C-alpha cells in the first residue's frame, strides 16, 4: 500500500462534460483531487450524487457510523469513505485490493455545508436529466433535506487502545492505536463483508529486540500488520529452504523489509516513508535478527490486534478483511510450528517389523527367453464401452473389469464377451484380493464380487474433503486383508475386507493429499506435513516418526532394509528447496540426508537401483536425473535425460524414461551414461497416451506411445509392435504377453502374442 500526495494524483486537464460539471464542482468542494481522475457519463454522475446523498442521510440520521461510496469509471475504482465526527464528517479516499492505496485519510469537512453542496449538485444535474433520472434525483434530495440541519451531538470519543501481545516473546511487536468506534452491545452482523475503511486507523508501532527498540509513529497500523505478516511468511519459507530472500515494502506510511542470506542470517529494516513524513522519514536496519523469534513476535502481534479490534467493535468479527488477516496469521503460526517441531520417534524394537519384510526390489529383466526372437501379435477381439474411466479399469485373472461413468462391467479376457454388467455412478475404484472396492464422493464404500459384480457389503465413511481419496491394500501372509483409505479432511481409516468394519482411524495433523506406501507390517504415510509417519497396520499406532523442516508430499520408496523419501514443495510449485533422506524403514533412524540442487522439482518416489538411488525432476529442460550413492549419499551423476516430461522406472541397473515427446531413453543407473535412445515418430500430440508407464513382462518392455512398442530393456533391441490403431491410454499385459489396449474414447482391443520357437539342445 502507498500513501500518495494530492499533487501526484491531480489528473491531466480534460475538457469538462457539461452534464457532469455539477459533479466536478462537488468533488472539488470535497478537496479530493484524486476523484477528478474519474470521468463518468451523465448517468454515472447522477448515480454517484444519489449514493452520496443517501450516505450523508444515513450519517445525519445516525443509522450508520461510516459509509462508503464506490466510484466507477476507472480500471482501479476509488472509494470515498465518510465517517461522522460530531457536526463534521471525516473524508477518506482509498483503493482496495491486496495492495491498497490511500489518497486522503480523514480530511475534516463541515457536514451541513457538504450536504448543501450535494443538494445544489442534485438541482443542477436535474436540469439536463431524463424524467426517470430526475425523479430519482428528486427522491434523493428529499431524503437528504429531511435530515438537515445535522445535529452537533457528541460522537464517540477517541480512545487509545494498547495492543500488547501476551506471553514470553523474544521479539515484541506492539502498538498504540486510536479508535473512534465504541464497543457494540448487539450481536455481530450475519453478513460477512469486506470493509477496509473501518480498518484505516492510525497508531504508533513499537518493535523491541532485546535492548533495542524502534518506534514508527503515525502509521496506518492494520495495513502495516497485513504486509508485515505476508513478508514474514515468505521469509520463513525461504529460511526453511536456506534460500536467500529480500523483500521491502512501503505500507501505511512505514517501510518494512526482511533480508535473508544463504546462511539463514536475517536482518530487519524499519522506518518511515519520506514521501509522507519528509525529513523524519528514514529507515534503519537491525542485523542479526532471529528469524523464528521474529515470526513468533509477528504472530503474537497479529493475534493481539485481532482481539483488540473485535473486543472494541463486535461488528469486526464479520469483516472479511479482518477474517482474511486472521487466516494469514494462523497460517504463519502453523508454518512456524512446523519449522520448529521436533517430535521424532525411533522404534526401539524393529525386529518384529523386519520379520514381515519381503523382498521389495523392483522386478528385473533377467529372463532372456526372447533372445533374438521377435514378437508378433494378432488381433483377438474389440469392444466398446462409452465414457471409460481409466482408473477403474483392471486386468485381474481371466477377467477385465471396466468402469465408466454409468456402469461397471466385466469382460472375459479371452473372448471379450460381457460376463456381467451393473449400473453404477462415478467412484474411486481399487482391485483387492476380496473383490472390487468402490468409494464414491459421499463416503459410501462398497465391495463388489469379482465373479458376479454384486455388492458383498457396504459401509459409510466420512466424505473426502480437499483432495482425492488415496489408499493401499494390505494382503500378505500373517496379516489380515484390509483396505487403507484416506477419509474426511485429515483421517486415515483401515477397513476390513471381510466384514467392512473399520478397524482403526488415524488423524493426520493437516488436510491434504495423502500418500501411502506399505512395507511389511508398516504403512508409511506422507500428507504434506514436515513429518514422515510409519503406522502399525494392525493397530494404527505410530511406530516411528521422522521430522524435517520441509514438507513430505511425494510417496516414499522402500527396498528391503532401506527407505528413501524426498522432502520439499514438490514439482510445479517453483519454490525449490528439497532434500533426499535415507532411513531405516523399521526403526525410522536416519542414515543420511542430502540437499538437492537449487531449483530442483522432484516428481514421484525415488527410483532404486542396486548401488544408486535416482531422483527424477521435471523442469524447463525436460526430465533431469540425479543419481546418489545408496551407501553414502554422494552425488554420482546429474544429467538431462530427455526434453519433455517422462515416466520413469528402473529395470536392473537401467533407468527407463518414456517421454511425452515420443522418446524412449535408457540411462545407466551407475554412472548416468546413455545406454540407448529411440525416437518413435508418427502421430500428433493428441495421439499421445494418457499414461506413459512402460510394463515389464517376461523380460520384455512394453512401451506405450502412439503405438505399443516392445523393447528388450538391457540393450534396446526392438522386439515387435502391436498392430493397433487405438491410442494406448491404458496398457495391460498378461503373463502370456497378450496385450490389452484401452483408449479413453471408449474402445478396448486385445492382441494375442504369436507362439515363439525356442532352440532345444
Secondary structure, DSSP 8 states (H G I E B T S, - for coil): -EE--TGGG--------GGGHHHHHHHHHTT-GGGGG----HHHHHHHHHHHHHHHHHHHTTS-SEEEEE--SSSS--EEEEEEETTEEEEEEEE-STT-EEEEEEEEEEHHHHHHHHHHHHHHHHHTS-HHHHHHHHHHHHHHHTT-S---------EEEEE---S--SEEEEEEEEE------S---SS-B--SGGG--EEEEEEEETTEEEEEEEEEHHHHHHHHHHHHHHHHHHHHHT--EEEEEEETTEEEEEEE-TT--EEEEEEE-HHHHGGG--EEEEEEE-HHHHHHHHHHHHHHHHHHHHHH-GGGGGBHHHHHHHHHHHHHHHHHHHHH----B--S-THHHHTT------------SSTT----EEEEEEEE-SSEEEEEEEEETTEEEEEESSEEEEEETTT--EEEEEE----EEEEETTEEEEE-TTSEEEEE-TTT--EEEEEE-----SS---EEEE--TTS--EEEEEETTTEEEEEETTT--EEEEEE-SS-S--EEEEETTEEEEESSSSEEEEEETTT--EEEEEE-SS---S--EEETTEEEEEEES-TTS----EEEEEE-TTT--EEEEEE--TT--B-SS-EE-SSEEEEEEEETTEEEEEEEETTT--EEEEEEEESS-EEEEEETTEEEEEETTSEEEEEETTT--EEEEEE---S-GGGS-S----EEETTEEEEESSSEEEE-TTT--EEEEE---S--SEEEE-TT--EEEEETTTEEEEEEE--------
